[in-house]
Amino acid sequence: MTSVAAWLLLTALGGCEVGQPPLGGTETALECAPPAQTLAEFYAAADEVAFARLEASVARGTTRVLRMTVVETPWKAWASRPNPLRVDDGVEYVSEVFPPECALPLETGAVYVVFAAPDSASPSTLRVDGCTGSRAYVSASGANPQGFDDVPGAFVASQLDTLSGMDVLRAFSANYPDESDPENATLVGMLDLDNLAHGGTVPVREGRDVESPLLATVASYDEVESREVGYEVGAAVAFARAEGWTRIRLADGRFGWVAPDDAGTWFPYGELVVNRLNYLTGEWSGHVWPDLGAGIPARSSNKVSAEREEYAAEVIESTTVGGTLWFRVNVLSVNPCEAGERRLGLSGWIPAFGPTGQPTAWYYSRGC
């Protein structure tokens, strides 16, 4: 198809603005207006969504390399990154200068809302441009934030909180650990191996049967995956419960089962962490819901400003809704173990497990 014929066809279909046919004999010269999309559509199509400040741009052939600094924990992180982006991390994107209607106006020092996707010419590189929805959000002078056709600038961050919160809930539902599943491999509680406290041993078997082959006979918590349920009080991490048997993991990584007669106190995760000296783990997404899995979530400034392994919090209660466990929490702005003064941040509900099925809340068993 000739370039003029292509122009006529696309114009008839509404794909290009009416104007002069393209010159130069190449279809890539078509001046097509990018389709209007909502912020939610841009978010869904992107592999990475973040706020980043432009530090410099360098020409490289028909593209520009954008050197940026992350200013908030990303709402969506590119799965191919070896390490997740953190606040103040430097990051590079490529931006096309053609077609011109997709070119991203560049202003050093401006903060951009970045919707990035793998570059077709180099899938190991992320591309941003006007057609992906990327744009200057706050100018270098700090002018009012720029919005979208369906979302004013002042509400862009909260809308991204909502969209990323929906991703969290989908992952929570898809990866929720089932304690009745004999193959489950994430924590659902803790089990006291009572005999160990009296100098005895505990047999661990391959299956849930006293005639099942013996995997090991353990004499201490060092021989199994364990944590403390109290000050210097150990317990085995439990991965499943079925017919009175409990699935645990040996120190060498093998899973096995402890019989009811060899088990002591059972500590379900939903009860174990409530009203302790708590913290939220790195599995926590940063979102806090006003109601159980409902309402518009807020994203904690603690998570936005820094990606850490522990976030000071109070776990007030737990409840199960729709078959999933939730915690009501107070997120603390200051860690009382460090500053000694309780300062409240967000309050609300969080899923008890993160996107990989790991706990989002735990506690300091030995205090500060």
C-alpha positions in Angstrom: 0.0 0.0 0.0 1.4 3.4 -0.9 1.8 6.0 1.8 -0.9 8.2 0.3 -3.3 5.3 0.1 -2.6 4.4 3.7 -3.2 8.0 4.7 -6.6 8.0 2.9 -7.6 4.7 4.6 -6.6 5.7 8.1 -8.2 9.1 7.7 -11.5 7.5 6.6 -11.3 5.2 9.7 -10.6 8.1 12.0 -7.1 7.0 12.8 -5.4 10.3 11.6 -6.4 13.9 11.7 -7.5 15.4 8.4 -4.6 17.3 6.8 -2.0 17.0 4.0 -1.0 13.4 2.9 2.3 12.4 4.3 5.4 13.1 2.3 8.5 11.1 1.9 6.9 7.8 0.9 6.9 6.1 4.3 3.9 5.1 6.3 5.7 5.9 9.5 5.3 9.6 8.6 1.6 9.5 9.2 0.6 12.1 11.7 -2.0 10.2 13.8 -3.5 11.7 16.9 -3.0 9.3 19.9 -6.3 7.9 21.1 -7.9 9.5 24.2 -7.5 7.2 27.1 -8.4 7.3 30.8 -5.9 7.2 33.5 -7.0 3.7 34.4 -6.4 2.6 30.8 -2.9 4.0 30.8 -2.2 2.3 34.1 -3.5 -1.1 32.9 -1.3 -0.9 29.8 1.9 0.1 31.6 4.5 -2.3 33.1 5.8 0.4 35.5 4.0 3.4 37.0 5.9 5.9 39.1 6.6 9.6 39.9 10.1 10.5 38.8 12.0 13.7 38.4 13.9 14.4 35.2 17.5 15.0 35.8 18.8 15.0 32.2 18.0 13.8 28.7 20.6 12.6 26.2 20.0 12.2 22.5 20.6 8.7 21.1 19.7 8.4 17.4 16.0 9.0 17.0 15.4 8.6 20.7 16.3 10.3 23.9 17.5 8.6 27.1 15.8 10.1 30.1 17.8 10.0 33.4 15.4 10.3 36.2 15.1 10.0 40.0 12.3 8.1 41.7 10.4 10.4 44.1 7.8 8.0 45.4 7.6 4.2 45.7 6.2 3.1 42.4 2.6 2.0 42.1 3.5 -0.7 39.6 7.0 -2.1 39.3 8.4 -3.7 36.2 8.8 -7.5 36.9 12.0 -7.7 34.9 14.0 -5.4 37.3 16.5 -7.4 39.3 15.7 -5.1 42.3 12.6 -3.1 43.0 12.8 0.7 42.5 13.2 2.7 45.8 12.8 6.3 46.5 15.9 8.3 45.3 16.9 5.5 43.0 18.2 6.6 39.6 16.4 5.1 36.6 16.7 5.5 32.8 13.9 5.3 30.2 14.0 5.9 26.5 11.6 8.3 24.9 10.8 8.4 21.2 10.8 11.7 19.4 8.8 10.3 16.5 5.9 10.4 15.8 5.9 14.0 17.0 2.4 13.8 18.7 3.8 11.1 21.0 6.9 13.1 21.9 7.2 13.9 25.6 7.9 17.6 26.3 11.0 17.6 28.5 11.8 20.0 31.4 14.7 19.3 33.6 13.6 19.3 37.3 10.0 18.6 36.5 8.3 15.6 38.2 6.7 13.2 35.6 4.0 10.6 36.0 5.6 7.8 34.2 3.7 5.0 32.4 6.4 2.8 31.0 6.3 -0.3 28.7 9.0 -2.4 27.1 10.5 -0.7 24.0 9.7 -2.7 20.8 13.2 -2.2 19.5 14.8 -3.2 22.8 12.5 -5.2 25.1 15.0 -5.0 27.9 14.5 -1.2 28.0 11.4 0.7 29.2 9.9 3.4 26.9 7.9 6.4 28.0 6.2 8.9 25.8 3.0 10.9 25.5 1.1 8.0 23.9 1.7 5.8 26.9 0.1 8.5 29.1 3.4 9.8 30.5 3.5 13.6 31.1 5.0 16.3 33.2 3.0 16.2 36.5 4.5 19.0 38.4 6.8 21.6 36.7 10.2 22.5 38.0 8.7 25.6 39.4 6.2 23.6 41.4 3.1 24.7 39.4 -0.2 23.0 39.9 -0.1 19.3 38.9 -1.3 18.3 35.5 -4.2 15.8 35.3 -5.9 13.7 32.7 -9.1 14.0 30.8 -11.0 12.1 33.5 -8.9 12.8 36.6 -7.9 16.4 37.7 -4.3 16.8 38.7 -5.0 17.0 42.4 -6.5 13.5 42.4 -4.0 11.6 40.2 -2.1 10.2 43.1 -5.2 9.0 44.9 -6.6 7.4 41.7 -3.3 5.6 41.3 -3.6 4.5 44.9 -7.0 3.0 44.1 -5.8 1.3 40.9 -2.8 -0.2 42.6 -4.9 -1.3 45.5 -7.1 -3.3 43.2 -3.9 -5.0 42.0 -3.1 -5.8 45.6 -6.5 -7.4 46.2 -6.3 -9.5 43.1 -2.9 -10.8 44.1 -4.1 -11.3 47.7 -7.0 -13.4 46.5 -5.0 -15.4 43.9 -2.1 -16.2 46.3 -4.0 -16.6 49.6 -2.5 -19.6 51.5 -4.9 -22.4 52.3 -4.0 -24.1 55.6 -5.9 -27.2 54.5 -3.8 -27.6 51.4 -1.2 -30.3 52.1 1.1 -28.6 49.5 1.0 -25.1 50.9 4.4 -23.6 51.5 3.7 -20.3 53.3 3.2 -19.6 57.0 -0.3 -20.1 58.4 0.6 -20.3 62.1 3.1 -21.7 64.6 3.2 -25.0 66.4 4.7 -25.7 69.8 6.6 -28.9 69.8 5.9 -29.7 73.4 8.3 -32.6 73.8 11.3 -30.4 73.1 10.7 -28.4 76.2 11.3 -31.5 78.3 14.4 -32.8 76.6 12.4 -35.1 74.3 12.3 -35.5 70.6 9.6 -35.2 67.9 9.2 -37.5 64.9 8.6 -35.8 61.5 7.0 -38.1 58.9 6.6 -37.9 55.1 2.8 -38.2 55.3 -0.1 -37.9 57.6 0.1 -41.4 58.9 1.9 -43.0 61.8 3.1 -45.7 59.4 4.4 -43.1 57.0 8.3 -43.2 56.5 10.2 -41.2 59.1 12.0 -38.1 57.7 13.7 -37.0 60.9 13.6 -37.1 64.6 14.2 -33.5 65.8 15.6 -32.7 69.2 15.6 -28.8 69.0 14.1 -26.0 67.1 17.4 -25.5 65.3 16.5 -28.5 63.3 13.2 -27.0 61.9 12.2 -23.7 60.5 11.1 -21.8 63.6 10.3 -18.4 65.1 9.7 -17.2 68.6 6.2 -16.9 69.9 7.4 -15.2 73.0 10.6 -14.1 74.7 13.1 -16.9 73.9 10.1 -19.3 73.4 10.4 -21.1 70.1 7.8 -22.8 67.9 7.9 -24.4 64.5 6.5 -22.5 61.5 3.4 -24.3 60.3 2.4 -24.5 56.7 -0.8 -26.6 56.7 -3.2 -28.4 59.1 -5.1 -31.5 58.1 -6.7 -34.3 60.1 -4.9 -33.0 63.2 -1.5 -33.2 61.6 0.7 -30.2 61.0 3.0 -29.6 58.1 6.4 -28.1 59.1 9.7 -27.7 57.3 13.0 -29.2 58.4 16.2 -27.0 58.4 17.4 -28.8 55.2 14.2 -27.6 53.4 12.2 -30.8 53.4 8.6 -30.7 54.4 7.1 -33.2 56.8 4.2 -33.8 59.2 3.9 -33.8 62.9 1.3 -36.1 64.5 -1.4 -34.7 66.8 0.1 -36.7 69.8 3.5 -35.0 69.2 2.1 -31.5 68.8 1.7 -28.9 71.5 -0.1 -25.6 71.4 -1.3 -24.4 68.0 -0.9 -20.6 67.3 -3.0 -19.5 64.3 -1.4 -16.5 62.5 -4.6 -14.5 62.8 -4.4 -14.6 66.6 -0.7 -14.7 67.1 0.1 -11.2 65.9 -2.7 -9.2 67.5 -1.9 -6.8 70.3 1.9 -7.5 70.3 4.8 -5.1 69.7 4.0 -5.1 66.0 5.5 -4.1 62.7 4.3 -4.5 59.1 6.6 -6.4 56.9 8.0 -5.6 53.5 5.2 -7.7 52.0 2.7 -4.9 53.0 1.8 -2.9 49.9 1.4 0.3 51.8 -2.3 0.5 51.2 -4.8 0.9 54.1 -8.5 0.4 53.5 -11.2 2.3 55.4 -13.4 -0.8 55.5 -12.8 -4.5 55.1 -11.7 -4.8 51.5 -13.9 -1.8 50.6 -13.7 1.9 50.0 -10.8 3.9 48.5 -7.5 2.9 50.0 -4.9 5.4 51.1 -1.2 4.7 50.6 0.9 5.3 53.7 3.5 8.0 53.5 5.9 5.6 55.3 5.8 3.3 52.3 5.8 6.1 49.7 8.9 7.7 51.1 11.0 4.6 51.7 10.9 0.9 51.0 11.8 -0.9 54.2 11.6 -4.4 55.7 9.7 -3.2 58.8 7.1 -0.5 59.4 6.0 0.3 63.0 2.4 -0.4 63.5 -0.3 -1.7 66.0 -2.3 -4.7 65.0 -5.6 -4.2 66.9 -7.8 -7.0 65.7 -8.2 -9.7 63.0 -11.2 -10.9 61.1 -12.0 -13.1 58.2 -14.2 -11.9 55.4 -14.9 -13.9 52.2 -12.6 -16.6 53.4 -9.6 -14.2 53.7 -7.9 -12.8 56.8 -7.6 -9.1 57.5 -6.0 -7.0 60.2 -7.2 -3.7 61.6 -4.1 -1.6 62.1 -2.7 1.7 63.2 0.4 2.6 61.1 2.7 4.6 63.2 4.7 7.6 61.8 7.5 7.0 64.3 8.8 3.7 65.6 8.2 3.8 69.4 11.3 1.6 69.8 13.4 4.4 68.3 11.7 7.6 69.3 9.7 6.5 72.3 6.7 8.6 71.3 3.6 7.1 69.6 2.6 9.1 66.5 -0.3 7.8 64.5 -0.3 7.7 60.7 -3.1 5.8 58.9 -5.7 3.6 60.5 -7.7 1.0 58.8 -7.6 -2.6 57.3 -4.9 -4.4 55.5 -4.8 -7.9 54.0 -3.0 -10.4 56.2 -0.9 -11.7 53.4 1.1 -10.1 50.6 1.2 -10.8 46.9 3.4 -13.8 47.4 1.3 -15.3 50.2 3.7 -14.2 52.9 2.6 -12.4 56.2 2.2 -8.7 56.1 2.3 -8.3 59.9 4.6 -9.7 62.6 5.9 -8.7 66.0 9.1 -8.2 68.0 9.1 -11.3 70.3 11.8 -9.8 72.6 10.5 -6.3 72.8 12.4 -3.2 71.7 
